[in-house]
Amino acid sequence: MTATLSLAAAPGRSGSRMSGTLRWARRHPAQGVAVCVLLLWLAVIVLAPLLAPYDPLDQGAVPLEGPSSAHWLGTDPAGRDVLSRVLYGARLSVPVGLLLVTAAAGIGTAVGLAAGFFGGWADEVLMRVTDVVFAFPVIILAMAVAASLGPSLTNAVIAGALVWWPSYARTVRSTVLSLRESDFVHANRLAGVGSVRSILVDLLPGVAGSLLVLAMLDVGSAILLLSGLSFLGLGTRPPAPEWGSMISEASQYFNQWWLAVVPGLAIVTVVIAFNVLGDALRDRLDPKPSTPGERS
């Protein structure tokens, strides 16, 4: 009897979840569209070999042929199918952008936790290093680091992480400075909890929300940074399909609009989707209700 009731209730719970999802999408249409866009690109990343009509490195077509029934988005100067290269490019651009943000967040979190928890000379030294990195424009410093390491996708990620971490360090430090004076932190320290355990157990969960919001907002910018480095010849090397390098190749062929427009639109959709979800997550985790006299 219990099993029968459980089976009968399951469709009801499923329908309730579906109706709740639809209500959420109607209340937040922009966020719903952003989720759909990212899910679509996730499907492309997973299913690119099945979705791409041609091998992205195949040069058997007519070079610089416009969109046609054989090549829906045209071909590039080497006779490669643009649609196939854009689909395969998602497997490089999006995961590598996530990897860059993860690496930068890891470095910045470690620096911010140490500076905020220990204070004193450690805080002074680490924050002055952070200020020095902050003093340079991100793209200029990333170009210098990538050029010194050599043009490759791996070195572009390393360069991006080395110049991107200061924002995470400052965010984590400011949060830790307020958390370390909390009663539960003092109680655990008096109970004999070591510094490392206190940082990992007491402080790290408290900064997780801020880190998640900042990381979500930074994914789109990281993809743009990597695309910019590839555009300048400091990232992915041809013939690997990557959105930034595709736009770089297209810069010499202004009359063939599809060469730059298609990968450019791919970058725009992913960046906007991550930014919309990042803003929504920030509003949800840190709501700031406005008052009648507050300026918007």
C-alpha positions as CSV (number, residue, x, y, z in Angstrom):
1,M,0.0,0.0,0.0
2,T,2.8,2.4,0.9
3,A,4.6,1.7,-2.4
4,T,1.4,2.3,-4.3
5,L,0.9,5.7,-2.6
6,S,4.4,6.7,-3.3
7,L,4.1,5.9,-7.0
8,A,0.8,7.8,-7.1
9,A,2.3,10.8,-5.4
10,A,5.4,10.9,-7.6
11,P,3.7,12.4,-10.7
12,G,2.1,15.1,-8.5
13,R,5.5,16.1,-7.1
14,S,7.0,16.2,-10.6
15,G,4.1,18.3,-11.8
16,S,4.5,20.6,-8.9
17,R,8.2,21.1,-9.6
18,M,7.4,21.8,-13.3
19,S,4.7,24.3,-12.4
20,G,7.1,26.0,-9.9
21,T,9.8,26.2,-12.6
22,L,7.3,27.8,-15.1
23,R,6.2,30.3,-12.5
24,W,9.8,31.3,-11.7
25,A,10.5,31.7,-15.5
26,R,7.4,33.9,-15.9
27,R,8.5,36.1,-13.0
28,H,12.1,36.3,-14.1
29,P,12.1,36.1,-17.9
30,A,15.6,37.4,-18.4
31,Q,17.0,34.8,-16.0
32,G,15.0,32.1,-17.6
33,V,16.4,33.0,-21.0
34,A,19.9,33.1,-19.6
35,V,19.5,29.6,-18.1
36,C,18.2,28.3,-21.5
37,V,21.1,29.9,-23.3
38,L,23.7,28.3,-21.0
39,L,21.9,24.9,-21.1
40,L,22.0,25.1,-24.9
41,W,25.7,25.8,-25.0
42,L,26.2,23.0,-22.5
43,A,24.5,20.7,-24.9
44,V,26.7,22.0,-27.7
45,I,29.8,21.3,-25.6
46,V,28.8,17.8,-24.9
47,L,27.3,16.9,-28.3
48,A,29.5,18.9,-30.6
49,P,30.8,15.8,-32.5
50,L,27.2,14.9,-33.2
51,L,25.9,18.3,-34.0
52,A,28.8,19.6,-36.3
53,P,28.1,18.7,-39.9
54,Y,31.8,18.6,-40.7
55,D,35.2,18.1,-39.1
56,P,36.3,21.5,-37.9
57,L,39.8,21.0,-39.4
58,D,38.6,19.7,-42.8
59,Q,39.7,22.0,-45.6
60,G,37.8,20.3,-48.4
61,A,35.3,23.1,-49.1
62,V,35.6,26.2,-51.3
63,P,37.4,28.9,-49.3
64,L,35.4,32.0,-48.3
65,E,32.1,30.6,-49.6
66,G,29.0,32.4,-48.2
67,P,26.2,30.7,-46.3
68,S,24.6,28.0,-48.4
69,S,22.7,24.8,-48.0
70,A,26.0,22.9,-47.8
71,H,27.6,25.2,-45.3
72,W,24.9,27.0,-43.3
73,L,27.3,29.6,-42.0
74,G,29.8,29.7,-44.8
75,T,33.4,28.7,-44.9
76,D,36.7,30.3,-43.7
77,P,39.8,31.2,-45.8
78,A,41.1,27.6,-45.5
79,G,37.8,26.1,-46.7
80,R,36.7,24.9,-43.2
81,D,33.0,25.0,-42.2
82,V,32.4,27.9,-39.9
83,L,29.4,26.3,-38.1
84,S,31.4,23.3,-37.2
85,R,34.3,25.4,-35.9
86,V,32.0,27.5,-33.8
87,L,30.4,24.4,-32.2
88,Y,33.7,22.9,-31.5
89,G,35.0,26.3,-30.3
90,A,32.5,26.1,-27.4
91,R,34.4,23.1,-26.1
92,L,37.5,25.4,-25.7
93,S,36.2,28.9,-25.0
94,V,33.6,28.1,-22.2
95,P,35.5,25.4,-20.2
96,V,38.8,27.3,-20.4
97,G,37.0,30.5,-19.2
98,L,35.6,28.5,-16.2
99,L,39.1,27.1,-15.5
100,L,40.6,30.6,-15.5
101,V,38.0,31.9,-13.0
102,T,38.5,28.8,-10.8
103,A,42.3,29.3,-10.8
104,A,42.0,33.0,-10.1
105,A,39.5,32.4,-7.3
106,G,41.7,29.8,-5.7
107,I,44.7,32.2,-5.6
108,G,42.7,35.2,-4.5
109,T,40.9,33.2,-1.8
110,A,44.1,31.9,-0.3
111,V,45.6,35.4,-0.2
112,G,42.5,37.0,1.2
113,L,42.0,34.4,3.9
114,A,45.6,34.7,5.1
115,A,45.6,38.5,5.0
116,G,42.3,38.9,6.8
117,F,42.8,36.2,9.4
118,F,46.4,36.8,10.5
119,G,46.5,40.6,9.9
120,G,49.6,42.6,10.9
121,W,52.6,42.4,8.7
122,A,51.1,39.5,6.6
123,D,48.0,41.6,5.8
124,E,50.2,44.6,4.9
125,V,52.5,42.6,2.6
126,L,49.8,40.7,0.8
127,M,47.6,43.7,0.3
128,R,50.5,45.8,-1.1
129,V,51.2,43.0,-3.6
130,T,47.5,43.0,-4.4
131,D,47.6,46.8,-4.9
132,V,50.6,46.5,-7.3
133,V,48.8,44.0,-9.5
134,F,45.6,46.1,-9.4
135,A,47.6,49.1,-10.6
136,F,47.9,47.7,-14.1
137,P,45.1,47.2,-16.6
138,V,44.1,43.5,-16.7
139,I,44.5,43.1,-20.5
140,I,47.9,44.9,-20.6
141,L,49.3,42.8,-17.8
142,A,47.9,39.6,-19.2
143,M,49.4,40.4,-22.6
144,A,52.8,41.0,-20.9
145,V,52.7,37.7,-18.9
146,A,51.4,35.7,-21.9
147,A,54.0,37.1,-24.2
148,S,56.8,36.3,-21.7
149,L,55.5,32.7,-21.3
150,G,54.9,32.2,-25.0
151,P,51.7,32.0,-27.1
152,S,49.6,29.0,-26.1
153,L,46.2,28.4,-24.5
154,T,47.8,27.0,-21.3
155,N,50.0,30.1,-20.9
156,A,47.0,32.4,-21.6
157,V,45.1,30.7,-18.8
158,I,48.1,31.1,-16.5
159,A,48.4,34.8,-17.4
160,G,44.7,35.4,-16.9
161,A,44.8,33.8,-13.4
162,L,47.9,35.7,-12.4
163,V,46.3,39.1,-13.1
164,W,42.7,38.3,-12.1
165,W,43.1,37.1,-8.5
166,P,43.3,40.5,-6.7
167,S,39.5,41.2,-6.8
168,Y,38.9,37.8,-5.1
169,A,41.6,38.6,-2.5
170,R,40.0,41.9,-1.6
171,T,36.5,40.5,-1.4
172,V,37.6,37.6,0.8
173,R,39.7,39.8,3.1
174,S,36.9,42.3,3.7
175,T,34.5,39.4,4.6
176,V,37.1,37.7,6.9
177,L,37.8,40.9,8.7
178,S,34.2,41.0,9.8
179,L,33.9,37.3,10.5
180,R,37.0,36.8,12.6
181,E,35.6,39.0,15.4
182,S,32.5,36.8,15.6
183,D,31.7,35.0,18.8
184,F,31.8,31.5,17.3
185,V,35.3,32.1,15.9
186,H,36.5,33.3,19.3
187,A,34.8,30.4,21.0
188,N,36.5,27.9,18.7
189,R,39.9,29.5,19.1
190,L,39.5,29.4,22.9
191,A,38.6,25.7,22.6
192,G,41.9,25.0,21.0
193,V,41.0,25.0,17.3
194,G,44.1,25.7,15.2
195,S,44.5,28.5,12.7
196,V,44.2,26.3,9.6
197,R,41.1,24.5,10.9
198,S,39.5,27.8,11.9
199,I,40.1,29.2,8.5
200,L,38.7,26.2,6.7
201,V,35.7,25.5,9.0
202,D,34.7,28.9,10.4
203,L,35.7,31.4,7.7
204,L,35.7,29.7,4.3
205,P,32.0,28.9,4.4
206,G,31.2,32.5,5.3
207,V,33.0,33.8,2.1
208,A,31.6,31.1,-0.2
209,G,28.5,33.2,-1.2
210,S,30.5,36.3,-2.2
211,L,33.0,34.1,-4.1
212,L,30.2,32.4,-6.0
213,V,28.6,35.7,-7.1
214,L,32.0,37.2,-8.1
215,A,33.0,34.1,-10.0
216,M,29.6,33.9,-11.9
217,L,30.0,37.6,-12.9
218,D,33.7,37.0,-14.0
219,V,33.1,34.0,-16.3
220,G,31.9,36.1,-19.1
221,S,34.8,38.6,-18.7
222,A,37.3,35.7,-18.5
223,I,36.0,34.3,-21.8
224,L,36.4,37.8,-23.3
225,L,39.9,38.1,-21.9
226,L,41.0,34.7,-23.4
227,S,39.3,35.6,-26.7
228,G,41.2,38.9,-26.7
229,L,44.5,37.1,-26.1
230,S,43.7,34.7,-28.9
231,F,42.8,37.6,-31.1
232,L,46.2,39.1,-30.5
233,G,48.0,35.8,-31.2
234,L,48.8,35.1,-27.5
235,G,46.3,32.4,-26.9
236,T,45.0,29.4,-28.9
237,R,47.1,28.7,-31.9
238,P,45.6,27.9,-35.3
239,P,44.1,25.7,-36.6
240,A,42.4,24.8,-33.2
241,P,38.8,26.1,-33.3
242,E,38.5,28.9,-30.7
243,W,36.2,31.9,-30.9
244,G,38.9,34.5,-30.3
245,S,41.3,33.1,-32.8
246,M,38.5,32.8,-35.4
247,I,37.7,36.5,-35.0
248,S,41.4,37.2,-35.4
249,E,41.5,35.3,-38.7
250,A,38.4,37.1,-39.9
251,S,39.9,40.6,-39.3
252,Q,41.6,40.4,-42.7
253,Y,38.3,39.6,-44.5
254,F,35.8,42.4,-43.9
255,N,33.7,41.6,-46.9
256,Q,33.0,38.1,-45.5
257,W,30.9,39.2,-42.6
258,W,30.0,35.6,-41.4
259,L,33.7,35.0,-40.4
260,A,33.6,37.4,-37.5
261,V,29.8,37.8,-36.8
262,V,29.2,34.1,-36.0
263,P,31.9,33.6,-33.3
264,G,31.3,37.1,-32.1
265,L,27.6,36.3,-31.4
266,A,28.6,33.1,-29.7
267,I,30.8,35.1,-27.3
268,V,28.1,37.7,-26.7
269,T,25.4,35.2,-25.8
270,V,27.6,33.3,-23.3
271,V,28.9,36.5,-21.7
272,I,25.4,38.1,-21.3
273,A,23.9,34.9,-20.0
274,F,26.6,34.6,-17.2
275,N,26.3,38.2,-16.3
276,V,22.5,38.0,-16.0
277,L,22.7,35.0,-13.8
278,G,25.5,36.6,-11.8
279,D,23.4,39.7,-11.1
280,A,20.4,37.5,-10.1
281,L,22.6,35.5,-7.7
282,R,24.0,38.6,-6.2
283,D,20.5,40.0,-5.6
284,R,19.4,36.8,-4.1
285,L,22.3,36.3,-1.7
286,D,22.6,40.0,-0.8
287,P,19.2,41.6,-1.2
288,K,19.1,45.4,-0.6
289,P,15.6,46.6,-0.5
290,S,15.2,50.2,-1.6
291,T,13.6,52.9,0.4
292,P,11.4,55.7,-0.9
293,G,14.2,58.2,-0.5
294,E,16.9,56.0,-1.9
295,R,18.4,56.8,-5.3
296,S,18.3,54.0,-7.8
